[in-house]
Amino acid sequence: MKLYEVIILTIPVKIFNLIISVIPAYFLWNWIVPDIFALPEIELLQMTGLIILIQCCLLYTSPSPRD
C-alpha cells in the first residue's frame, strides 16, 4: 500500500476518534468542573483544541521501550 493511500485512509479514522473523544469529555467538563473548581463552561471547539493539545503532549512524552 502506498503512503498516500495510507494517509487518505487514516485521516477519516483520526477525525472519527477525535469526535468520539471530544463529546464525552465536553459533557463531563461542563457537568463537573464548573461546580468543583469554579471554572467556566467551555464550548465544543474549545474542548476539541484541549483534546488535540493533550494528545500532542502525550505523543511526545510517551516513554520509549527499553531493550
RAURVEN-V191023 format. One record per residue. RES is the residue in one letter. PSI is psi in whole degrees, -180 to 180 (* if undefined). D_FIRST is the distance of its C-alpha to the first C-alpha in Angstrom with 1 decimal. Layout:
res:RES psi:PSI d_first:D_FIRST
res:RES psi:PSI d_first:D_FIRST
This chain:
res:M psi:135 d_first:0.0
res:K psi:159 d_first:3.8
res:L psi:-45 d_first:6.6
res:Y psi:-30 d_first:8.5
res:E psi:-40 d_first:6.6
res:V psi:-43 d_first:6.9
res:I psi:-44 d_first:10.3
res:I psi:-35 d_first:11.3
res:L psi:-30 d_first:10.7
res:T psi:-24 d_first:12.6
res:I psi:-48 d_first:15.4
res:P psi:-34 d_first:17.1
res:V psi:-42 d_first:17.0
res:K psi:-42 d_first:18.6
res:I psi:-43 d_first:21.2
res:F psi:-44 d_first:22.0
res:N psi:-37 d_first:22.6
res:L psi:-44 d_first:24.7
res:I psi:-43 d_first:26.8
res:I psi:-34 d_first:27.3
res:S psi:-26 d_first:28.5
res:V psi:-43 d_first:30.7
res:I psi:-49 d_first:32.8
res:P psi:-38 d_first:34.3
res:A psi:-38 d_first:34.9
res:Y psi:-49 d_first:36.6
res:F psi:-39 d_first:39.0
res:L psi:-42 d_first:39.7
res:W psi:-51 d_first:40.5
res:N psi:-17 d_first:42.8
res:W psi:-40 d_first:44.5
res:I psi:-50 d_first:45.2
res:V psi:-43 d_first:45.0
res:P psi:-33 d_first:47.7
res:D psi:-39 d_first:50.2
res:I psi:-48 d_first:49.8
res:F psi:2 d_first:49.2
res:A psi:36 d_first:50.7
res:L psi:157 d_first:47.5
res:P psi:160 d_first:46.7
res:E psi:152 d_first:44.4
res:I psi:162 d_first:41.1
res:E psi:168 d_first:39.1
res:L psi:-38 d_first:35.6
res:L psi:-36 d_first:34.2
res:Q psi:-39 d_first:35.9
res:M psi:-36 d_first:34.4
res:T psi:-46 d_first:30.9
res:G psi:-39 d_first:31.6
res:L psi:-42 d_first:33.1
res:I psi:-42 d_first:30.1
res:I psi:-42 d_first:27.7
res:L psi:-43 d_first:30.2
res:I psi:-43 d_first:30.5
res:Q psi:-39 d_first:26.7
res:C psi:-41 d_first:26.6
res:C psi:-42 d_first:29.6
res:L psi:-30 d_first:28.3
res:L psi:-41 d_first:24.9
res:Y psi:-9 d_first:26.9
res:T psi:12 d_first:29.6
res:S psi:140 d_first:27.8
res:P psi:143 d_first:29.2
res:S psi:145 d_first:27.4
res:P psi:142 d_first:27.3
res:R psi:146 d_first:30.2
res:D psi:* d_first:30.2
